[in-house]
Amino acid sequence: MKRMHLHVSVEDITQSVGFYSNLFGASPTVSKPDYAKWMLDDPLVNFAISKRGAKAGLDHIGIQVENEAELEEIKQRLEKAELSLLTEEGTTCCYAKSDKHWVQDPSGIAWETYRTLGNAPTFSGQESPEPSAACCIPVAHKIETASRKSCC
């Protein structure tokens, strides 16, 4: 099963948690001082918000998968689309450890395909609670460079 993932940067985490909890009719399944996540079955979505220094608005879009086979299937599709692809294995992001692939669509929107391996005690592997950076999106140059190195 695949689940759509949306991540939104917010200005006020408390106010936003209240709004989205009312909108979804549910409390977050993960709640931290700088981050909240709802794992909803209707609609089938992993919806996350964070206050990490980024401009408020859409941070990135993704597809969460349940197993390695589904992750590999999506990776192969992205390779056929000839998009620059960056693979991260066992990375820490959003209080979780994951294997993932990043691409940017033709409009520059970051897309993440990932499989969650388990929880993590920190947002991005850094001990500091200060929101030093927006989510865990690799910069466009890093995605393009990784793609060139792995190409024939």
Stockholm file with secondary structure:
# STOCKHOLM 1.0

chainA/1-152         MKRMHLHVSVEDITQSVGFYSNLFGASPTVSKPDYAKWMLDDPLVNFAISKRGAKAGLDHIGIQVENEAELEEIKQRLEKAELSLLTEEGTTCCYAKSDKHWVQDPSGIAWETYRTLGNAPTFSGQESPEPSAACCIPVAHKIETASRKSCC
#=GR chainA/1-152 SS CEEEEEEEECSCHHHHHHHHHHHHTSCCSEEETTEEEEEEETTEEEEEEECSSSCSEEEEEEEEESSHHHHHHHHHHHHHTTCCCEEEEEEEETTEEEEEEEEECTTCCEEEEEEEEEECSSSSSCSCCSCCSSSSCCCHHHHHHHHHHHCC
#=GC SS_cons         CEEEEEEEECSCHHHHHHHHHHHHTSCCSEEETTEEEEEEETTEEEEEEECSSSCSEEEEEEEEESSHHHHHHHHHHHHHTTCCCEEEEEEEETTEEEEEEEEECTTCCEEEEEEEEEECSSSSSCSCCSCCSSSSCCCHHHHHHHHHHHCC
//
